[in-house]
Amino acid sequence: MANPVKYESLIVVCNGLERLFGNIVKVISYPFHALFPKLRFTIPEYSPAKIKSKQNTRITKTIWQTNYSNKVTLPVYANYLFNRLMSLSYDYRYVSTEERETYIKENADTRTFNAYSKLTDGAAQADFWRVFTLLQEGGVYIDIDGHLVFPISQIIRENDQEVLIKRRDKYTNFFLACEERSPS
């Protein structure tokens, strides 16, 4: 059974304001990238938590993201910075396409790795990797272009085993959070 959403009205207002801000950044980025077409910003592969939280949670305090490259445009980088601001008590990990394959090869059995290897579409590989990694390590997956609408420490509660988001009464996969479930 789903837990009620804490601060739901405030979250809705924040979401609207953040979308407005994001659209302003996108509009500004068009002339920026017209002037500097080759300029890209680097998302770090690892960024440790900026503050130590006293709140213990069952869900590992790691944000996971993936993309074909960590060299990104201004809007994607601004999105990364905003998500870091909303997750200061969480470690951050970016994983490239090549690193996804290496991770699964090192952590999966042969059957699982072979299943991953048969996928030819980058989005399908990312979907496979996100679920595999969350079950192995736990943590929070957010699409590279997804944004948090509220501090993650206020979204994930101490005893949550998983947090999923519904949009129009359907579960999404741009945000997934769960505790580690790898076999012992």
C-alpha positions as a Markdown table, in Angstrom:
| # | Residue | x | y | z |
|---|---|---|---|---|
| 1 | Met | 0.0 | 0.0 | 0.0 |
| 2 | Ala | 1.3 | 3.4 | -0.9 |
| 3 | Asn | 2.3 | 5.9 | 1.8 |
| 4 | Pro | 0.6 | 9.3 | 1.6 |
| 5 | Val | 2.7 | 12.0 | 0.1 |
| 6 | Lys | 4.1 | 14.4 | 2.7 |
| 7 | Tyr | 3.9 | 18.1 | 1.7 |
| 8 | Glu | 2.0 | 17.2 | -1.5 |
| 9 | Ser | 0.7 | 20.8 | -2.1 |
| 10 | Leu | 4.1 | 22.3 | -1.6 |
| 11 | Ile | 5.6 | 19.7 | -3.9 |
| 12 | Val | 3.1 | 20.6 | -6.6 |
| 13 | Val | 4.0 | 24.3 | -6.3 |
| 14 | Cys | 7.7 | 23.6 | -6.3 |
| 15 | Asn | 7.4 | 21.4 | -9.4 |
| 16 | Gly | 5.7 | 24.2 | -11.3 |
| 17 | Leu | 8.3 | 26.7 | -10.3 |
| 18 | Glu | 11.2 | 24.4 | -11.2 |
| 19 | Arg | 9.7 | 23.6 | -14.6 |
| 20 | Leu | 9.4 | 27.3 | -15.3 |
| 21 | Phe | 13.0 | 27.8 | -14.2 |
| 22 | Gly | 14.1 | 24.8 | -16.4 |
| 23 | Asn | 12.3 | 26.2 | -19.4 |
| 24 | Ile | 14.1 | 29.6 | -18.9 |
| 25 | Val | 17.4 | 27.8 | -18.8 |
| 26 | Lys | 16.6 | 26.0 | -22.0 |
| 27 | Val | 15.6 | 29.3 | -23.8 |
| 28 | Ile | 18.9 | 30.9 | -22.6 |
| 29 | Ser | 20.9 | 27.8 | -23.7 |
| 30 | Tyr | 19.9 | 28.2 | -27.4 |
| 31 | Pro | 21.8 | 31.4 | -28.0 |
| 32 | Phe | 24.6 | 30.2 | -25.6 |
| 33 | His | 25.1 | 27.1 | -27.7 |
| 34 | Ala | 24.8 | 29.0 | -30.9 |
| 35 | Leu | 27.7 | 31.1 | -29.8 |
| 36 | Phe | 29.7 | 28.2 | -28.3 |
| 37 | Pro | 28.5 | 25.1 | -30.3 |
| 38 | Lys | 31.2 | 22.8 | -29.1 |
| 39 | Leu | 31.2 | 23.8 | -25.4 |
| 40 | Arg | 30.1 | 21.0 | -23.1 |
| 41 | Phe | 30.1 | 20.7 | -19.3 |
| 42 | Thr | 31.4 | 17.6 | -17.5 |
| 43 | Ile | 29.2 | 15.7 | -15.0 |
| 44 | Pro | 31.6 | 14.0 | -12.5 |
| 45 | Glu | 31.7 | 10.2 | -12.4 |
| 46 | Tyr | 31.5 | 10.4 | -8.6 |
| 47 | Ser | 30.6 | 13.2 | -6.2 |
| 48 | Pro | 30.5 | 12.4 | -2.5 |
| 49 | Ala | 27.7 | 13.6 | -0.2 |
| 50 | Lys | 28.2 | 17.2 | 0.7 |
| 51 | Ile | 26.6 | 17.0 | 4.1 |
| 52 | Lys | 26.3 | 14.1 | 6.5 |
| 53 | Ser | 22.7 | 13.1 | 7.3 |
| 54 | Lys | 21.6 | 11.9 | 10.7 |
| 55 | Gln | 18.7 | 10.1 | 9.1 |
| 56 | Asn | 19.3 | 6.5 | 8.5 |
| 57 | Thr | 17.3 | 4.9 | 5.6 |
| 58 | Arg | 17.0 | 1.4 | 4.3 |
| 59 | Ile | 17.5 | 2.8 | 0.8 |
| 60 | Thr | 21.2 | 3.4 | 0.1 |
| 61 | Lys | 22.1 | 7.1 | -0.2 |
| 62 | Thr | 23.4 | 7.0 | -3.7 |
| 63 | Ile | 22.0 | 8.7 | -6.8 |
| 64 | Trp | 22.7 | 6.8 | -10.0 |
| 65 | Gln | 22.5 | 8.3 | -13.5 |
| 66 | Thr | 23.7 | 7.1 | -16.9 |
| 67 | Asn | 24.1 | 8.6 | -20.4 |
| 68 | Tyr | 26.2 | 7.9 | -23.4 |
| 69 | Ser | 28.5 | 10.7 | -22.3 |
| 70 | Asn | 29.2 | 12.8 | -19.3 |
| 71 | Lys | 30.0 | 15.8 | -21.6 |
| 72 | Val | 26.7 | 17.6 | -21.7 |
| 73 | Thr | 24.9 | 20.7 | -22.8 |
| 74 | Leu | 24.0 | 23.6 | -20.5 |
| 75 | Pro | 20.4 | 22.5 | -19.7 |
| 76 | Val | 21.5 | 19.0 | -18.8 |
| 77 | Tyr | 24.4 | 20.3 | -16.6 |
| 78 | Ala | 22.0 | 22.8 | -14.9 |
| 79 | Asn | 19.7 | 19.9 | -14.2 |
| 80 | Tyr | 22.6 | 17.9 | -12.7 |
| 81 | Leu | 23.5 | 20.9 | -10.4 |
| 82 | Phe | 19.9 | 21.3 | -9.3 |
| 83 | Asn | 19.6 | 17.6 | -8.5 |
| 84 | Arg | 22.8 | 17.8 | -6.5 |
| 85 | Leu | 21.3 | 20.7 | -4.5 |
| 86 | Met | 18.3 | 18.6 | -3.8 |
| 87 | Ser | 20.4 | 15.6 | -2.7 |
| 88 | Leu | 23.2 | 17.0 | -0.6 |
| 89 | Ser | 23.3 | 14.1 | 1.8 |
| 90 | Tyr | 23.6 | 11.5 | -1.1 |
| 91 | Asp | 26.6 | 10.3 | -3.0 |
| 92 | Tyr | 26.3 | 10.8 | -6.8 |
| 93 | Arg | 27.5 | 8.3 | -9.4 |
| 94 | Tyr | 27.4 | 8.7 | -13.2 |
| 95 | Val | 28.0 | 5.6 | -15.3 |
| 96 | Ser | 28.7 | 5.7 | -19.0 |
| 97 | Thr | 27.6 | 3.2 | -21.6 |
| 98 | Glu | 30.9 | 1.3 | -21.5 |
| 99 | Glu | 30.9 | 1.3 | -17.7 |
| 100 | Arg | 27.4 | -0.1 | -17.6 |
| 101 | Glu | 28.6 | -3.2 | -19.5 |
| 102 | Thr | 31.7 | -3.6 | -17.3 |
| 103 | Tyr | 29.6 | -3.3 | -14.2 |
| 104 | Ile | 27.1 | -6.0 | -15.3 |
| 105 | Lys | 29.9 | -8.3 | -16.5 |
| 106 | Glu | 31.7 | -8.1 | -13.1 |
| 107 | Asn | 28.5 | -8.4 | -11.0 |
| 108 | Ala | 26.2 | -10.7 | -12.9 |
| 109 | Asp | 26.1 | -14.4 | -13.6 |
| 110 | Thr | 26.7 | -15.5 | -17.2 |
| 111 | Arg | 23.0 | -15.8 | -18.1 |
| 112 | Thr | 22.2 | -12.3 | -16.9 |
| 113 | Phe | 25.2 | -10.8 | -18.7 |
| 114 | Asn | 24.4 | -12.6 | -21.9 |
| 115 | Ala | 20.8 | -11.3 | -21.7 |
| 116 | Tyr | 22.2 | -7.7 | -21.3 |
| 117 | Ser | 24.6 | -8.3 | -24.2 |
| 118 | Lys | 21.8 | -9.1 | -26.6 |
| 119 | Leu | 20.3 | -5.7 | -26.1 |
| 120 | Thr | 21.3 | -3.4 | -29.0 |
| 121 | Asp | 19.3 | -0.2 | -28.1 |
| 122 | Gly | 21.0 | 2.1 | -25.7 |
| 123 | Ala | 17.8 | 3.0 | -23.9 |
| 124 | Ala | 17.0 | -0.7 | -23.3 |
| 125 | Gln | 20.5 | -1.3 | -22.0 |
| 126 | Ala | 20.1 | 1.6 | -19.6 |
| 127 | Asp | 16.7 | 0.2 | -18.4 |
| 128 | Phe | 18.3 | -3.2 | -17.7 |
| 129 | Trp | 21.3 | -1.6 | -16.0 |
| 130 | Arg | 19.2 | 0.7 | -13.8 |
| 131 | Val | 17.1 | -2.2 | -12.4 |
| 132 | Phe | 20.2 | -4.5 | -12.1 |
| 133 | Thr | 22.2 | -1.8 | -10.3 |
| 134 | Leu | 19.5 | -0.8 | -7.9 |
| 135 | Leu | 18.9 | -4.4 | -6.9 |
| 136 | Gln | 22.6 | -5.0 | -6.4 |
| 137 | Glu | 23.5 | -1.7 | -4.7 |
| 138 | Gly | 20.3 | 0.0 | -3.7 |
| 139 | Gly | 19.9 | 3.7 | -4.1 |
| 140 | Val | 18.0 | 6.1 | -6.4 |
| 141 | Tyr | 18.0 | 6.2 | -10.1 |
| 142 | Ile | 17.0 | 9.4 | -11.9 |
| 143 | Asp | 17.0 | 9.9 | -15.7 |
| 144 | Ile | 19.7 | 12.3 | -16.8 |
| 145 | Asp | 17.1 | 14.8 | -17.9 |
| 146 | Gly | 14.8 | 14.2 | -14.8 |
| 147 | His | 14.8 | 16.6 | -11.9 |
| 148 | Leu | 13.9 | 16.3 | -8.3 |
| 149 | Val | 11.1 | 18.5 | -7.2 |
| 150 | Phe | 11.8 | 18.4 | -3.5 |
| 151 | Pro | 14.8 | 17.5 | -1.3 |
| 152 | Ile | 15.2 | 13.8 | -1.6 |
| 153 | Ser | 15.7 | 13.5 | 2.2 |
| 154 | Gln | 12.1 | 14.6 | 2.5 |
| 155 | Ile | 10.9 | 12.1 | -0.1 |
| 156 | Ile | 12.6 | 8.9 | 1.1 |
| 157 | Arg | 11.6 | 7.9 | 4.6 |
| 158 | Glu | 13.5 | 5.8 | 7.1 |
| 159 | Asn | 11.7 | 2.5 | 6.6 |
| 160 | Asp | 10.9 | 2.8 | 2.9 |
| 161 | Gln | 12.1 | -0.3 | 1.0 |
| 162 | Glu | 11.2 | 1.3 | -2.4 |
| 163 | Val | 9.9 | 4.5 | -3.7 |
| 164 | Leu | 8.1 | 4.7 | -7.1 |
| 165 | Ile | 6.4 | 7.6 | -8.8 |
| 166 | Lys | 3.0 | 7.5 | -10.4 |
| 167 | Arg | 2.1 | 9.9 | -13.2 |
| 168 | Arg | -1.5 | 9.8 | -14.5 |
| 169 | Asp | -2.1 | 6.6 | -12.4 |
| 170 | Lys | 0.8 | 4.8 | -14.1 |
| 171 | Tyr | 4.2 | 4.0 | -12.7 |
| 172 | Thr | 7.2 | 5.8 | -14.3 |
| 173 | Asn | 10.8 | 4.6 | -14.6 |
| 174 | Phe | 12.5 | 8.0 | -14.7 |
| 175 | Phe | 12.8 | 7.9 | -10.9 |
| 176 | Leu | 13.2 | 4.6 | -9.0 |
| 177 | Ala | 14.5 | 4.0 | -5.5 |
| 178 | Cys | 15.0 | 0.8 | -3.6 |
| 179 | Glu | 17.1 | -0.9 | -1.0 |
| 180 | Glu | 19.8 | -3.4 | -1.9 |
| 181 | Arg | 18.3 | -6.8 | -2.7 |
| 182 | Ser | 21.3 | -8.8 | -3.9 |
| 183 | Pro | 21.4 | -12.4 | -2.7 |
| 184 | Ser | 23.6 | -12.9 | 0.4 |
